[in-house]
Amino acid sequence: MDCGHIVLQGGAEFGGAMKLPDQRCIELAGGPDAHIVIIPTAAAPDNNHKRAGENGRRWFSGLGATNVRTVPLIDRASAADASITDALADARLIYLLGGFPGYLCESLKDTPAWEAVLSAHAQGAVLAGSSAGAMVLCDHLYDPRTQQVVPGLGLVKTAIVLPHHDHFGQHWAESLRLLLPDATLIGIDVETGAISGNSLSEWTVHGGGNVTLYRPGQPVAMPEIYRPGEDLALPESPSKI
């Protein structure tokens, strides 16, 4: 795999069974001394980015990581800050927090910060996102605030993430299938992550819940369910990098 791994998480980050996928993230990034950068942008609209970012720093430090920082990337203006882009380019694990997915996507798209993320990922850095952070990494993004499907950042092709699947995400499946008949709907439970393998067609489930796939052409009422430790396949979807 030329690029780094991608990690899609369903939400409720920084607690409980999230320890399992996040420990794996640290391993894939190079171990406890790997440079970890947390992006809190999705939590900025309700002014929660500082608290959420600090929660993330404490969480990863508690898992044994020694080099964790949160960058003050909260809007498109700060996405052009050289100190932020330098930190992202040097990172070995980049973690996108949950919050407001539409705002996160618009804040990152076509910015120096996102280019720095793509550069780090192309050089092997792990790119992880929880809830909103996972949603923006796919071709398609459902924005609950506008109730519209919009383009995501496009790393996981022909797919869309349904976060918090065991709580509310499952209720999006029928309407999203009608809107996106050719896309794979990836439902991810809270405290659960799907981690890519040697390509973006190979993934493994980690954590406390399941990953549910709604494939094109299959009835929404008959999805595929993958449990922790199980492997799943997505359509071959090379990164846009």
PEHUBEL-V539342 format. One record per helix or strand of 3 or more residues. SS is the DSSP state (H for helix, E for strand). FROM is the first residue (numbers start at 0). TO is the last residue. Records with the same first field share a line. If there is no record, write none. Layout:
SS->FROM-TO, FROM-TO
This chain:
E->5-8, 35-38, 67-70, 92-95, 125-129, 139-142, 147-150, 158-161, 183-187, 191-195, 201-206, 210-213, 223-225, 230-232
H->17-28, 40-42, 48-61, 77-79, 81-88, 100-107, 111-121, 131-134, 168-178
